[in-house]
Amino acid sequence: MSHPILETRDLSVRFGGHVAVDRISCTFRTGELTAIVGPNGAGKTTYFNLISGQIAASAGSVVLNGRNITRMPVAQRTHLGIGRAFQLTNLFPNLNVLENVRLVIQSKAGRGFNMLSMASDHDDLTMPAEEIVERVRLTGHAHQPVSELSHGNQRKLEVALLIALDPLVYMFDEPTAGMSVDEAPVVLDLIAELKARKDRTILLVEHKMDVIRTLADRIIVLHNGALAADGEPAEVMASDVVRDAYMGRELEDG
Ligand SMILES: Nc1ncnc2c1ncn2[C@@H]1O[C@H](COP(=O)(O)OP(=O)(O)OP(=O)(O)O)[C@@H](O)[C@H]1O
């Protein structure tokens, strides 16, 4: 098996008296797609925020490629290889789809994240940007300002930007939430392609059973902020821990 790229060690955060993530120790390997499941409020998003750096840990550590990144700001973690699906707030709303993708490629290529530099200065980056826009089926919207995109197309753009960034660790938080049945497969196919490359690590917070079944190599279950189960999908799904964690609530079948 490949070496662990990402590890959390006794990672915890408390908000006032409430422990939202409770001493989670977990290792993630290259080539592996881990689904993170658990009922509402279990701590999934908070765990993601701790890994990507959106919030600071109260205790424990996050280790990327052997390096302690626990105290690093988001931008530095991104630079080192942690990639979280962009929220619309990270985009330039008045620039179009293609320009936003090109800016991420430009920044990745070490040419700065300068939206004022002329597009013609970076002509060589336009073609890779167009390819990524095509992969998420947004070619028809390439010249549309991102602020005018439908919700589903915004989500596809988030995935496009992450692919442009091409981090070591891809973090997806319910990537198809709110997408139509026509749109979701585009994103799921792209995640499957990333997984097939075997050279990236993918973390996926997901409620949809069919998505987990199709994509996950491994499932971890969070319950009350703690790691309740960790293992192969069939084994975890059949376990009492999952039944107890969900307390009668089902993972979504849709
Ligand atoms: N900034 C915050 N301040 C106070 N409490 C918070 C904060 N962020 C999260 N929490 C609490 O931490 C717990 C975990 O929340 P979190 O959003 O991580 O759960 P989740 O598993 O992602 O849930 P969902 O599936 O509903 O998105 C919840 O009880 C939540 O209310």
Ligand as a Chemical Component Dictionary entry (heavy atoms), coordinates in Angstrom:
data_LIG
# 
_chem_comp.id                   LIG 
_chem_comp.type                 NON-POLYMER 
_chem_comp.pdbx_formal_charge   0 
_chem_comp.three_letter_code    LIG 
# 
loop_
_chem_comp_atom.comp_id 
_chem_comp_atom.atom_id 
_chem_comp_atom.alt_atom_id 
_chem_comp_atom.type_symbol 
_chem_comp_atom.charge 
_chem_comp_atom.model_Cartn_x 
_chem_comp_atom.model_Cartn_y 
_chem_comp_atom.model_Cartn_z 
_chem_comp_atom.pdbx_ordinal 
LIG N1  N1  N 0 -18.475 27.844 14.331 1  
LIG C1  C1  C 0 -19.184 27.065 15.165 2  
LIG N2  N2  N 0 -19.555 27.508 16.385 3  
LIG C2  C2  C 0 -20.253 26.724 17.236 4  
LIG N3  N3  N 0 -20.643 25.465 16.955 5  
LIG C3  C3  C 0 -20.310 24.967 15.739 6  
LIG C4  C4  C 0 -19.575 25.732 14.789 7  
LIG N4  N4  N 0 -19.397 24.972 13.664 8  
LIG C5  C5  C 0 -20.001 23.784 13.920 9  
LIG N5  N5  N 0 -20.542 23.783 15.161 10 
LIG C6  C6  C 0 -21.236 22.655 15.791 11 
LIG O1  O1  O 0 -20.391 21.536 15.672 12 
LIG C7  C7  C 0 -21.151 20.358 15.413 13 
LIG C8  C8  C 0 -20.667 19.715 14.129 14 
LIG O2  O2  O 0 -21.119 20.467 13.003 15 
LIG P1  P1  P 0 -20.747 20.093 11.505 16 
LIG O3  O3  O 0 -21.318 21.163 10.642 17 
LIG O4  O4  O 0 -19.297 19.825 11.414 18 
LIG O5  O5  O 0 -21.540 18.743 11.290 19 
LIG P2  P2  P 0 -21.770 17.938 9.941  20 
LIG O6  O6  O 0 -21.495 16.510 10.259 21 
LIG O7  O7  O 0 -20.990 18.559 8.844  22 
LIG O8  O8  O 0 -23.319 18.139 9.703  23 
LIG P3  P3  P 0 -24.171 18.244 8.322  24 
LIG O9  O9  O 0 -24.268 16.867 7.775  25 
LIG O10 O10 O 0 -25.490 18.752 8.825  26 
LIG O11 O11 O 0 -23.456 19.231 7.441  27 
LIG C9  C9  C 0 -22.598 20.780 15.375 28 
LIG O12 O12 O 0 -23.154 20.560 16.660 29 
LIG C10 C10 C 0 -22.520 22.258 15.072 30 
LIG O13 O13 O 0 -23.629 22.945 15.596 31 
# 
loop_
_chem_comp_bond.comp_id 
_chem_comp_bond.atom_id_1 
_chem_comp_bond.atom_id_2 
_chem_comp_bond.value_order 
_chem_comp_bond.pdbx_ordinal 
LIG N1  C1  SING 1  
LIG C1  N2  SING 2  
LIG C1  C4  DOUB 3  
LIG N2  C2  DOUB 4  
LIG C2  N3  SING 5  
LIG N3  C3  DOUB 6  
LIG C3  C4  SING 7  
LIG C3  N5  SING 8  
LIG C4  N4  SING 9  
LIG N4  C5  DOUB 10 
LIG C5  N5  SING 11 
LIG N5  C6  SING 12 
LIG C6  O1  SING 13 
LIG C6  C10 SING 14 
LIG O1  C7  SING 15 
LIG C7  C8  SING 16 
LIG C7  C9  SING 17 
LIG C8  O2  SING 18 
LIG O2  P1  SING 19 
LIG P1  O3  DOUB 20 
LIG P1  O4  SING 21 
LIG P1  O5  SING 22 
LIG O5  P2  SING 23 
LIG P2  O6  DOUB 24 
LIG P2  O7  SING 25 
LIG P2  O8  SING 26 
LIG O8  P3  SING 27 
LIG P3  O9  DOUB 28 
LIG P3  O10 SING 29 
LIG P3  O11 SING 30 
LIG C9  O12 SING 31 
LIG C9  C10 SING 32 
LIG C10 O13 SING 33 
# 
